[in-house]
């Protein structure tokens, strides 16, 4: 066919504007099947799939605002390999369930996702800090196609295995063909695809790619437990001509369209905007599985050690703005969230339960599995807001509920700890609710504390105390709560920055929090702004704020580690970690090592020099302020 360079394609998208999440079950992509009961239906023919998707077109609902954000549970040290120097791990929601991040360490090396590469840094001891090797994003799949753009989202570490989670985007997919009737070429839209790529880094200077597994769609999130990575993606349900672009998988360089028996659907769904895809890969045995479901947009995703929970928010009703009263409901908002449980056994998966709750979830901290129960916290509307807590059983049917919490406010943070839920709502004041879940059929509020500002992240430090990281008067605030008497929680200490404005990534991303219970230290990135009398005198100061935390002595700012060696946003501290007695802070281009006790400077490395900048690979200097 004659193809010209100006490419045009008229296509129909099965649109969906709902924030949602679902699942689909599939057997293995090549390693034997495993029978698990599956509650979702499959299609007997391609025509049935097409009829189902096109019949639902126009039923989609209002876009949701949920996000797949922070996680839950106290800082986890994890298991340190024998002979390894004690070191911190990513702050995760569930012990034993790792989460992808842009910085990981094994106690000797630090692995950093930097723009379009993974930089491997010899970090311990600080006197030997240096660049060891680089894995370029363009080389992750070993492809030479210059039309493919690779983007690295995060990494995992497990012993000598490095796992890269990445997306690939191809250009020039649609083509205008003068030789085809009406000028339209029946070339399928591939869309983005996402990968789990495993490397052997036993020789850190020569990382060796072992395997790559891919699935259609953009990355929503991923988890790793027992050396199995679970990658969740979302792909559009494009309709072009008479064809629907269904998901594909990639093993190495070979692609395969998912057969019909691997595409699932919920007969009750009204959302057919896309496919929610789940790919599982054992990074040692290469056992793998894939499942896909026709669904709306995925929202909050939570994983325990034996199940993956995905949610779909179904938005109905509408709101409008009024000059007198702000947002008002044109039609009553009756938002609901559908929850699917994907049971996992090794790398194999099956959708085994479905439930529904009223309202929308803030983030993954809004869900928690405890024994046979799933506990869920929701805000029930955008106007006339209220909040609820639901307890669901193994079949995700309702066991108990607590409704009507904090009318007129919405949830800003949640933390499930055993049989207790700590819930923060906010509108003008910051109520901290202590909710008893010990009787699943009868959740109840034990106590409530009100104070200015709000906490958007809660960090347990022992059974009687927790930290809140949030904001007060447009500035970062760290609070220490005493919950020994759950009926009378109290704020026993707080620290707040006195700038014109300040923000911490830890307010919305738990992975930016470093908390070590043994040393009693908290490290979070903070960026502050002081405007002065005019813009020319304004100051921007980012850094890692190091606190000492104890139930007896409260909160004390120990010092501030800055990366002002590099100007502008590149000096923002992204992550903090420790190896032995050394605290490492990582910005866009720098790794800095400081003594963890007195914060004295021990070394600095420019691990990444952006194009057209004259930075050397290492520099001297100390921008630490010890208080």
C-alpha positions as CSV (number, residue, x, y, z in Angstrom):
1,X,0.0,0.0,0.0
2,X,1.1,3.6,-0.7
3,X,1.6,5.4,2.6
4,X,2.2,9.1,2.8
5,X,4.0,10.9,5.7
6,X,1.0,13.0,6.8
7,X,-0.8,10.5,9.0
8,X,-4.4,10.8,9.8
9,X,-6.8,8.3,11.2
10,X,-10.4,8.7,12.2
11,X,-11.2,6.4,15.0
12,X,-13.9,5.8,17.6
13,X,-12.9,5.5,21.2
14,X,-15.1,3.6,23.6
15,X,-14.9,6.5,26.0
16,X,-14.9,6.2,29.7
17,X,-14.6,9.1,32.2
18,X,-15.0,7.2,35.4
19,X,-12.2,6.7,37.9
20,X,-12.3,3.0,38.5
21,X,-10.6,-0.3,38.9
22,X,-11.3,-3.9,38.2
23,X,-9.7,-7.3,37.3
24,X,-9.6,-10.0,34.8
25,X,-8.6,-13.6,35.2
26,X,-6.3,-15.5,32.9
27,X,-4.4,-18.7,33.1
28,X,-0.7,-18.6,32.5
29,X,0.9,-17.1,29.4
30,X,2.9,-20.3,28.8
31,X,3.5,-22.1,32.1
32,X,0.7,-24.5,33.0
33,X,-2.7,-23.5,34.2
34,X,-3.9,-23.6,37.8
35,X,-7.5,-24.0,38.6
36,X,-9.0,-21.4,40.9
37,X,-12.7,-20.4,41.0
38,X,-13.3,-17.2,39.0
39,X,-16.3,-15.0,39.4
40,X,-15.9,-13.1,36.1
41,X,-17.4,-14.1,32.8
42,X,-15.5,-14.6,29.5
43,X,-16.7,-14.3,25.9
44,X,-17.6,-17.2,23.6
45,X,-16.8,-15.2,20.5
46,X,-15.2,-12.0,19.3
47,X,-18.7,-10.8,18.3
48,X,-19.9,-11.2,21.8
49,X,-17.0,-9.1,23.1
50,X,-17.7,-6.4,20.5
51,X,-21.4,-6.4,21.2
52,X,-20.8,-6.0,25.0
53,X,-18.5,-3.1,24.6
54,X,-20.5,-1.2,22.0
55,X,-23.8,-1.7,23.8
56,X,-22.4,0.0,26.9
57,X,-21.1,3.0,24.9
58,X,-22.8,6.2,26.3
59,X,-23.4,4.7,29.8
60,X,-20.2,6.0,31.2
61,X,-20.3,8.3,34.2
62,X,-18.7,11.5,35.6
63,X,-14.9,11.4,36.0
64,X,-13.7,10.5,39.5
65,X,-11.0,12.1,41.5
66,X,-9.6,9.2,43.4
67,X,-5.9,8.5,43.0
68,X,-3.5,5.6,43.5
69,X,-1.4,7.2,46.3
70,X,0.3,6.5,49.5
71,X,0.3,3.3,51.6
72,X,0.0,2.0,55.1
73,X,1.9,0.5,58.0
74,X,5.0,1.4,59.9
75,X,8.4,1.7,58.4
76,X,9.7,-1.8,57.5
77,X,13.3,-2.7,57.9
78,X,12.8,-5.9,55.9
79,X,15.2,-8.8,55.9
80,X,18.9,-7.9,55.6
81,X,20.9,-10.6,53.7
82,X,23.5,-12.3,55.9
83,X,26.8,-10.3,55.7
84,X,25.0,-7.2,54.4
85,X,25.3,-3.9,56.3
86,X,22.0,-3.0,58.0
87,X,20.1,-0.6,55.8
88,X,16.7,0.9,55.3
89,X,14.1,-0.3,52.8
90,X,11.3,1.5,51.0
91,X,8.6,2.6,53.4
92,X,5.8,0.3,52.4
93,X,2.2,-0.2,53.3
94,X,2.2,-3.9,54.1
95,X,5.1,-5.8,55.6
96,X,6.3,-8.3,53.0
97,X,4.8,-6.5,50.1
98,X,7.3,-4.3,48.4
99,X,6.5,-1.3,46.2
100,X,8.3,0.1,43.3
101,X,10.4,3.2,44.0
102,X,12.9,5.5,42.3
103,X,15.6,4.7,44.9
104,X,16.6,1.3,46.4
105,X,19.7,0.1,48.3
106,X,21.1,-3.4,49.1
107,X,23.5,-2.1,51.8
108,X,26.4,-1.5,49.4
109,X,25.0,0.0,46.3
110,X,22.3,2.6,45.7
111,X,20.1,2.2,42.6
112,X,18.5,5.4,41.4
113,X,16.0,6.0,38.6
114,X,17.3,9.2,37.0
115,X,15.4,10.6,34.0
116,X,16.0,8.0,31.3
117,X,18.3,5.6,33.1
118,X,19.0,3.6,36.3
119,X,22.3,4.7,37.9
120,X,24.1,2.1,40.1
121,X,26.2,3.8,42.7
122,X,28.8,2.3,45.0
123,X,27.6,4.0,48.3
124,X,29.2,2.1,51.2
125,X,31.5,3.1,52.6
126,X,31.0,6.8,51.8
127,X,34.7,7.3,51.2
128,X,34.3,4.9,48.1
129,X,31.2,6.6,46.7
130,X,31.3,6.5,42.9
131,X,29.3,5.7,39.8
132,X,29.6,2.0,38.9
133,X,27.4,1.5,35.9
134,X,24.3,2.8,34.1
135,X,21.3,1.0,32.5
136,X,19.9,3.3,29.8
137,X,16.1,3.2,29.4
138,X,16.5,2.8,25.6
139,X,18.5,-0.4,26.2
140,X,16.1,-2.0,28.7
141,X,14.4,-4.1,26.0
142,X,17.5,-4.5,23.9
143,X,15.8,-2.8,20.9
144,X,17.3,-0.6,18.2
145,X,13.9,0.9,17.0
146,X,14.4,4.6,17.3
147,X,10.6,5.2,17.2
148,X,10.2,3.5,20.6
149,X,10.5,5.7,23.7
150,X,11.2,4.0,27.0
151,X,10.2,5.5,30.3
152,X,11.3,3.9,33.6
153,X,8.7,4.2,36.4
154,X,10.4,2.4,39.3
155,X,12.6,-0.5,40.4
156,X,12.7,-3.4,42.9
157,X,15.6,-5.2,44.5
158,X,15.7,-8.8,45.6
159,X,19.2,-10.2,46.4
160,X,21.2,-10.1,43.2
161,X,18.0,-9.3,41.1
162,X,17.2,-5.8,39.9
163,X,13.7,-5.4,38.5
164,X,12.9,-2.4,36.2
165,X,9.2,-1.4,35.7
166,X,9.0,0.6,32.5
167,X,6.7,1.7,29.7
168,X,7.3,1.8,25.9
169,X,5.6,4.2,23.5
170,X,5.8,3.8,19.7
171,X,5.4,6.6,17.2
172,X,3.9,6.6,13.7
173,X,1.1,4.1,14.4
174,X,-1.7,5.7,12.5
175,X,-1.3,6.0,8.7
176,X,-3.3,7.7,6.0
177,X,-3.3,5.4,3.0
178,X,-4.5,6.7,-0.4
179,X,-4.8,3.1,-1.7
180,X,-7.4,2.1,0.9
181,X,-11.1,2.9,0.5
182,X,-12.0,6.2,2.1
183,X,-8.3,6.8,2.7
184,X,-8.3,4.8,6.0
185,X,-5.7,2.1,6.6
186,X,-6.8,-0.7,8.9
187,X,-3.6,-0.5,10.9
188,X,-4.3,-1.3,14.6
189,X,-3.4,1.2,17.3
190,X,-0.9,-0.5,19.6
191,X,-0.9,2.1,22.4
192,X,1.6,2.1,25.2
193,X,2.9,-1.1,26.7
194,X,4.5,-1.8,30.1
195,X,7.2,-4.2,31.1
196,X,8.8,-6.1,34.0
197,X,12.4,-6.5,33.1
198,X,14.8,-8.5,35.4
199,X,18.6,-8.0,35.6
200,X,21.3,-9.9,37.3
201,X,23.4,-7.4,39.3
202,X,25.6,-9.8,41.1
203,X,28.4,-8.0,39.2
204,X,27.1,-4.4,39.6
205,X,29.6,-3.1,37.1
206,X,28.1,-5.4,34.4
207,X,24.3,-5.7,34.9
208,X,23.0,-8.5,32.7
209,X,19.4,-8.6,31.4
210,X,17.7,-11.9,32.1
211,X,14.1,-11.6,31.0
212,X,11.4,-9.1,29.9
213,X,7.6,-9.6,30.1
214,X,5.2,-7.0,28.9
215,X,1.5,-6.2,28.7
216,X,-0.6,-3.5,27.0
217,X,-1.4,-0.3,28.8
218,X,0.0,2.4,30.9
219,X,1.3,1.6,34.4
220,X,-1.1,2.2,37.3
221,X,1.1,0.6,40.0
222,X,2.9,-2.6,40.9
223,X,3.8,-4.7,43.9
224,X,6.3,-7.5,44.6
225,X,5.8,-10.2,47.2
226,X,7.7,-13.5,47.5
227,X,9.8,-12.6,44.4
228,X,6.6,-12.2,42.2
229,X,6.0,-8.8,40.6
230,X,2.4,-7.8,40.0
231,X,2.1,-5.1,37.3
232,X,-1.3,-3.4,36.9
233,X,-1.9,-1.4,33.7
234,X,-4.8,0.3,31.9
235,X,-5.3,0.3,28.2
236,X,-7.9,2.0,26.1
237,X,-10.6,0.0,24.3
238,X,-10.1,1.6,20.9
239,X,-12.5,0.8,18.1
240,X,-11.2,1.4,14.7
241,X,-13.4,0.5,11.8
242,X,-15.0,-2.8,12.7
243,X,-12.2,-3.9,15.0
244,X,-11.5,-3.5,18.7
245,X,-7.9,-3.3,19.8
246,X,-7.6,-5.9,22.5
247,X,-4.6,-6.3,24.9
248,X,-1.4,-8.0,24.0
249,X,1.5,-9.6,25.9
250,X,5.2,-9.6,25.1
251,X,7.7,-12.2,26.2
252,X,11.1,-11.1,25.1
253,X,10.6,-9.7,21.7
254,X,7.5,-11.9,20.8
255,X,4.0,-10.4,21.0
256,X,0.7,-12.3,21.3
257,X,-2.9,-11.0,21.3
258,X,-4.7,-12.2,24.4
259,X,-7.2,-15.0,23.4
260,X,-10.8,-14.5,24.3
261,X,-10.7,-16.9,27.2
262,X,-8.3,-14.5,28.9
263,X,-10.5,-11.4,28.5
264,X,-13.0,-11.2,31.3
265,X,-15.9,-8.9,32.2
266,X,-18.4,-8.2,34.9
267,X,-21.9,-8.5,33.4
268,X,-23.0,-5.7,35.8
269,X,-20.5,-3.1,34.7
270,X,-21.6,-0.1,32.7
271,X,-18.0,1.0,32.1
272,X,-16.3,-0.3,28.9
273,X,-13.7,2.4,28.4
274,X,-10.7,0.1,28.6
275,X,-9.0,-3.0,29.8
276,X,-7.5,-3.4,33.2
277,X,-4.5,-5.7,32.9
278,X,-2.6,-7.5,35.6
279,X,0.7,-9.2,34.7
280,X,2.5,-11.4,37.3
281,X,6.1,-12.6,36.9
282,X,8.3,-14.6,39.2
283,X,11.7,-12.9,38.8
284,X,13.6,-16.2,39.6
285,X,11.6,-19.0,38.0
286,X,9.9,-16.8,35.3
287,X,6.6,-18.4,36.1
288,X,4.0,-15.9,34.9
289,X,0.3,-15.2,34.5
290,X,-1.9,-12.5,33.0
291,X,-5.5,-11.4,33.4
292,X,-7.6,-8.7,31.8
293,X,-11.1,-7.3,32.4
294,X,-13.2,-4.8,30.5
295,X,-13.7,-2.1,33.0
296,X,-13.6,1.6,33.8
297,X,-10.6,3.5,35.0
298,X,-8.8,1.9,37.9
299,X,-8.4,3.9,41.1
300,X,-7.1,2.8,44.4
301,X,-5.1,-0.5,44.4
302,X,-4.1,-2.3,47.6
303,X,-2.2,-5.6,48.1
304,X,-1.8,-8.0,51.0
305,X,0.5,-11.0,50.9
306,X,-2.2,-13.2,49.3
307,X,-4.6,-10.9,47.4
308,X,-4.7,-7.9,45.2
309,X,-7.6,-5.5,45.5
310,X,-8.6,-3.3,42.7
311,X,-11.4,-0.7,42.8
312,X,-13.6,1.0,40.2
313,X,-15.3,4.2,41.2
314,X,-18.7,4.7,39.6
315,X,-19.7,8.4,39.5
316,X,-23.3,9.4,39.1
317,X,-25.0,12.7,39.6
318,X,-23.4,16.1,38.9
319,X,-22.4,19.3,40.6
320,X,-22.3,22.9,39.5
321,X,-20.7,26.1,40.9
322,X,-22.8,28.8,42.6
323,X,-21.5,32.2,43.4
324,X,-23.4,32.1,46.6
325,X,-22.8,28.7,48.0
326,X,-20.0,27.1,46.0
327,X,-20.5,23.6,44.7
328,X,-24.1,22.4,44.7
329,X,-25.6,19.2,43.6
330,X,-27.6,19.4,40.4
331,X,-28.4,15.7,40.8
332,X,-27.8,13.8,44.0
333,X,-24.3,12.3,44.0
334,X,-24.5,8.6,44.6
335,X,-20.9,7.6,43.9
336,X,-20.1,3.9,44.6
337,X,-16.9,2.0,44.5
338,X,-16.7,-1.6,43.2
339,X,-14.0,-3.7,44.7
340,X,-12.5,-6.9,43.2
341,X,-10.3,-9.3,45.1
342,X,-7.7,-11.1,43.0
343,X,-6.5,-14.1,44.9
344,X,-2.8,-14.9,44.3
345,X,-0.9,-18.2,44.7
346,X,2.6,-17.7,43.6
347,X,2.4,-16.0,40.1
348,X,-1.1,-17.3,39.5
349,X,-4.2,-15.2,39.9
350,X,-8.0,-15.4,39.9
351,X,-10.8,-13.0,40.6
352,X,-12.5,-14.6,43.6
353,X,-14.8,-11.9,45.2
354,X,-16.6,-8.7,44.3
355,X,-18.1,-6.1,46.6
356,X,-19.4,-2.6,46.6
357,X,-19.3,0.4,49.0
358,X,-20.8,3.8,48.9
359,X,-18.4,6.6,48.4
360,X,-14.9,7.1,47.0
361,X,-11.5,6.1,48.4
362,X,-8.7,8.6,49.0
363,X,-5.8,6.3,48.4
364,X,-4.4,2.8,49.2
365,X,-4.3,3.7,52.9
366,X,-8.1,3.7,52.7
367,X,-8.1,-0.1,52.5
368,X,-6.7,-2.8,54.8
369,X,-6.9,-6.5,55.0
370,X,-7.0,-8.0,58.5
371,X,-7.6,-11.7,58.8
372,X,-10.8,-12.6,56.9
373,X,-11.9,-8.9,56.7
374,X,-11.3,-6.0,54.3
375,X,-11.8,-2.6,55.9
376,X,-12.5,0.4,53.7
377,X,-12.8,4.1,54.5
378,X,-14.7,6.3,52.1
379,X,-16.0,9.9,51.5
380,X,-19.5,9.6,50.3
381,X,-20.1,12.7,48.1
382,X,-18.6,15.9,46.8
383,X,-21.4,18.0,48.2
384,X,-23.0,17.4,51.6
385,X,-19.9,15.3,52.3
386,X,-19.9,12.5,54.9
387,X,-17.5,9.7,55.6
388,X,-18.0,6.0,56.3
389,X,-16.1,2.9,57.3
390,X,-17.1,-0.5,56.0
391,X,-16.0,-4.0,57.1
392,X,-16.4,-6.7,54.4
393,X,-16.0,-10.4,54.7
394,X,-14.2,-13.0,52.5
395,X,-16.9,-12.7,49.9
396,X,-16.7,-8.9,50.1
397,X,-20.2,-8.8,51.4
398,X,-20.9,-6.2,54.1
399,X,-20.3,-7.3,57.7
400,X,-20.5,-3.9,59.4
401,X,-20.5,-0.2,58.8
402,X,-20.0,3.1,60.5
403,X,-21.6,6.0,58.6
404,X,-22.0,9.7,58.8
405,X,-18.6,10.5,60.2
406,X,-17.6,14.3,60.2
407,X,-20.4,15.7,58.0
408,X,-19.2,18.5,55.7
409,X,-15.6,17.2,55.7
410,X,-13.7,14.7,53.7
411,X,-11.0,12.2,54.5
412,X,-7.4,13.5,54.3
413,X,-5.6,10.5,55.7
414,X,-6.3,7.0,57.1
415,X,-4.1,4.4,58.9
416,X,-5.3,1.0,59.9
417,X,-3.3,-0.5,62.8
418,X,-4.6,-3.9,64.0
419,X,-8.2,-3.4,65.3
420,X,-7.9,0.4,65.2
421,X,-8.4,2.9,62.4
422,X,-7.0,6.4,62.8
423,X,-8.9,8.7,60.5
424,X,-8.2,12.4,59.7
425,X,-10.9,14.5,58.1
426,X,-10.6,18.2,57.3
427,X,-12.5,21.3,56.3
428,X,-11.5,24.1,58.8
429,X,-10.2,22.0,61.7
430,X,-8.3,18.8,61.8
431,X,-10.2,16.0,63.6
432,X,-8.3,12.8,64.4
433,X,-10.8,10.0,64.9
434,X,-9.9,6.8,66.8
435,X,-12.2,4.1,65.5
436,X,-12.6,0.7,67.0
437,X,-12.8,-2.2,64.6
438,X,-12.4,-5.1,67.1
439,X,-16.0,-6.1,66.6
440,X,-16.3,-6.2,62.7
441,X,-20.1,-6.0,62.7
442,X,-20.1,-2.8,64.9
443,X,-17.3,-0.3,64.2
444,X,-17.5,2.6,66.6
445,X,-15.8,5.9,67.2
446,X,-13.9,5.8,70.5
447,X,-12.4,9.3,70.6
448,X,-11.8,12.5,68.6
449,X,-9.2,15.2,68.7
450,X,-9.6,18.6,67.0
451,X,-6.7,20.9,66.1
452,X,-5.7,23.4,63.4
453,X,-4.4,22.2,60.1
454,X,-4.5,18.6,58.9
455,X,-2.4,15.5,58.7
456,X,-2.2,13.9,55.3
457,X,0.1,11.0,56.3
458,X,0.0,9.0,59.6
459,X,3.0,6.9,60.8
460,X,2.7,4.6,63.8
461,X,5.8,4.6,66.0
462,X,4.6,2.3,68.8
463,X,1.3,0.9,70.1
464,X,0.5,4.2,71.9
465,X,1.8,6.9,69.6
466,X,1.7,7.9,66.0
467,X,3.1,10.8,63.9
468,X,1.1,13.0,61.6
469,X,2.8,14.7,58.6
470,X,0.6,17.5,57.1
471,X,0.1,21.2,57.0
472,X,-0.9,24.2,59.1
473,X,-1.1,27.8,57.9
474,X,0.4,26.7,54.6
475,X,3.4,25.2,56.2
476,X,4.7,21.7,56.9
477,X,3.6,20.4,60.3
478,X,4.8,17.2,62.1
479,X,2.5,16.1,65.0
480,X,3.0,13.5,67.7
481,X,-0.2,11.9,68.9
482,X,-0.7,10.0,72.1
483,X,-3.4,7.4,71.7
484,X,-2.8,5.4,74.9
485,X,-6.4,6.3,75.9
486,X,-8.3,5.9,72.6
487,X,-11.2,7.8,74.1
488,X,-9.0,10.9,74.7
489,X,-6.3,11.1,72.0
490,X,-4.0,14.1,72.4
491,X,-1.4,16.0,70.4
492,X,1.6,15.9,72.8
493,X,4.0,17.8,70.6
494,X,4.2,19.4,67.2
495,X,6.8,21.1,64.9
496,X,5.8,23.6,62.2
497,X,7.9,25.5,59.7
498,X,7.6,29.3,59.9
499,X,8.1,30.1,56.2
500,X,5.7,31.9,53.9
501,X,4.9,28.6,52.4
502,X,6.4,25.1,52.6
503,X,5.6,21.6,51.3
504,X,6.8,18.1,51.7
505,X,6.5,15.3,49.2
506,X,5.9,13.1,52.3
507,X,2.5,14.7,52.6
508,X,1.4,12.8,49.6
509,X,4.0,10.1,49.0
510,X,4.8,7.7,51.9
511,X,7.9,6.5,50.0
512,X,9.5,9.9,50.8
513,X,9.3,9.1,54.5
514,X,12.3,7.6,56.3
515,X,11.5,6.5,59.8
516,X,13.7,4.3,62.0
517,X,12.1,3.2,65.2
518,X,15.4,2.0,66.7
519,X,17.2,5.3,66.3
520,X,14.1,7.4,66.7
521,X,14.7,9.5,63.6
522,X,12.4,10.8,61.0
523,X,13.7,12.2,57.7
524,X,11.4,14.0,55.2
525,X,12.0,16.3,52.2
526,X,10.8,19.9,52.7
527,X,10.8,22.8,50.3
528,X,10.2,26.3,51.8
529,X,9.5,29.6,50.2
530,X,10.1,33.1,51.6
531,X,8.8,35.8,49.4
532,X,10.3,38.9,51.0
533,X,9.1,42.4,50.1
534,X,9.2,41.7,46.3
535,X,9.9,38.7,44.0
536,X,13.5,39.7,43.5
537,X,14.2,39.0,47.2
538,X,12.2,35.7,47.4
539,X,14.1,32.6,48.5
540,X,13.5,28.9,47.8
541,X,15.1,26.4,50.1
542,X,14.7,22.7,49.7
543,X,16.3,20.1,52.0
544,X,16.0,16.9,54.0
545,X,14.8,17.7,57.5
546,X,16.1,15.3,60.1
547,X,14.1,14.9,63.3
548,X,14.5,13.0,66.5
549,X,11.3,11.4,67.7
550,X,10.5,9.9,71.1
551,X,7.4,9.4,73.2
552,X,9.3,10.9,76.2
553,X,10.9,13.9,74.5
554,X,8.6,14.6,71.6
555,X,9.8,16.1,68.3
556,X,13.1,17.9,67.8
557,X,14.6,19.1,64.6
558,X,18.1,17.7,64.5
559,X,19.3,19.3,61.3
560,X,18.8,20.2,57.7
561,X,20.7,18.6,54.8
562,X,20.6,20.6,51.6
563,X,21.8,19.9,48.1
564,X,22.3,23.5,47.2
565,X,25.5,22.5,45.3
566,X,23.0,22.3,42.4
567,X,20.7,25.1,41.7
568,X,16.9,25.2,41.1
569,X,14.6,22.2,41.3
570,X,17.5,19.8,40.9
571,X,18.4,20.5,44.5
572,X,15.1,19.0,45.8
573,X,15.7,16.0,48.0
574,X,13.7,13.1,46.7
575,X,14.6,10.2,49.0
576,X,16.5,9.5,52.2
577,X,18.0,6.1,53.3
578,X,20.6,4.8,55.7
579,X,23.3,2.2,55.4
580,X,25.0,1.4,58.7
581,X,25.7,4.7,60.5
582,X,25.5,6.8,57.4
583,X,22.5,8.8,56.2
584,X,22.2,9.2,52.4
585,X,20.0,11.8,50.7
586,X,19.3,11.7,47.0
587,X,18.2,14.6,44.8
588,X,17.9,14.7,41.0
589,X,21.7,14.8,40.5
590,X,23.4,14.4,43.9
591,X,23.9,11.7,46.5
592,X,25.1,13.1,49.8
593,X,26.4,11.0,52.8
594,X,26.2,12.4,56.4
595,X,27.0,10.8,59.7
596,X,23.6,9.7,61.1
597,X,24.5,10.8,64.7
598,X,25.8,14.3,64.3
599,X,25.0,14.9,60.5
600,X,28.6,15.7,59.7
601,X,29.4,15.6,56.0
602,X,31.1,12.4,54.7
603,X,30.9,12.6,51.0
604,X,29.0,14.0,48.0
605,X,28.7,12.5,44.5
606,X,27.1,14.1,41.3
607,X,25.8,10.8,40.0
608,X,24.0,12.3,37.0
609,X,25.0,15.3,35.0
610,X,22.2,16.6,32.8
611,X,23.1,17.4,29.2
612,X,24.9,20.7,28.6
613,X,26.0,21.1,32.2
614,X,29.6,21.1,33.2
615,X,29.2,19.3,36.5
616,X,32.0,16.9,37.4
617,X,31.2,13.4,38.6
618,X,32.1,14.2,42.2
619,X,32.5,17.4,44.3
620,X,33.4,18.5,47.7
621,X,31.4,20.6,50.1
622,X,28.9,20.4,53.0
623,X,25.6,22.2,53.0
624,X,24.4,20.5,56.2
625,X,23.0,22.6,59.1
626,X,23.2,20.7,62.4
627,X,21.0,22.3,65.0
